[in-house]
Each structure stands twice: as structure tokens, then as C-alpha cells.
Amino acid sequence: MSNAELPAFQSFLDEHRRPVLAFLRAMVGPDEAEDCFQETFLAALRAYPRAEGRSLRAWVLTIARHKAIDHHRARGRRPEPVAEVPAVGSAEAQDGLGGGELWRQVADLAPGQRAAIALRFAADLRYREIGTALGCSEAAARRRVHDGLEAIRERLGTTSKEDQ
């Protein structure tokens, strides 16, 4: 598909809205995902005429990843006041894997592992597409997902099928 054959931007946005938003929720949390989503598609709109049609999903998820990184950098530079510090051992902290605990575990991973897992499970990309979005090989993308899952299993005290 050449640049002249790109779908209309609205069609592109409609097709990729859900996986991009799911990826951003996993990367920055549900409260900040909408802002990053808007920034992602504004940047995509500006660059769309130059986009190559081979892997538009990986292309837009690469933009989303950069916006998530920008968000975390900006957040790290500004203090965030809190009304009360939650008590250690509160019911919210002990809710098991329900209520988003698994995604909180993902959020604590190294950035490369977090992005790879979000692209695999939130955006439902194949490893080749994950590699394209992260700027690495398919094998490296596969390894990042595997290593991230193993880190979560270790923290949660569970074992993989290979360990049994």
C-alpha cells in the first residue's frame, strides 16, 4: 500500500482506537489514558500523509508509546499532592488479583517489559508488530514479554507451566 492508498484518517482512527486506548491504559493508567490518546492521534494526524501503509497499527502504537514515555517524564518532574497517605496493608492493597492488581504489577515492570506486555495483551499485537513498535527484533519482543511475565510470576509467587 503506497501513501496515496492510505485509508481516510477517520477510518484509520476508528480501526485503531480500541487497541491504542487499551495500550495507553496499561502504560499510564485509566485516568491519564485519554489525554495521551488525544496526543497520540494528533501526532498521528500530523504525520499521517508520510505514513507507510505496511503496518499502521505498529506505527500508531509506536507514537502512543512515545506519548506514554513523555507522560511519565513530565509526571516525574511535578509533585503530586495527596490528601492522605494510604495505610500499609489496607484492604485495597490486599485485594488479590482483582480490581486491576495484575495491571498494577505490569506497571511496576521495567519500561521495555511493560510496553511489550501492554502491546501483546492490551493491544493484541503479534510479536513481529511488537518488535516494530518497540524498535527491536521479533525475538527481542518475545523475550521482553516472557521476562515480564516471569517477573510478575515471581512477585506473585506463582509458577509457569515450564516449572511444573
Number of C-alpha atoms within 10 A of each C-alpha: 10 10 13 11 9 18 12 9 14 10 11 17 16 9 12 18 15 13 20 29 22 20 27 29 21 24 30 20 16 13 9 14 23 15 15 26 22 14 16 23 20 12 15 21 16 10 10 20 12 13 18 15 16 12 13 17 22 23 20 24 28 22 21 27 23 15 23 27 17 13 17 13 11 10 11 10 8 8 7 7 7 7 5 6 7 10 9 9 8 9 9 13 11 11 11 12 12 10 10 11 15 13 18 14 18 22 19 13 17 13 15 14 23 22 30 28 30 26 32 19 15 20 23 15 20 15 20 17 24 31 21 18 26 22 12 13 16 17 12 17 28 19 15 22 23 14 17 23 19 15 18 17 14 12 10 13 8 11 12 10 6 5 6 5
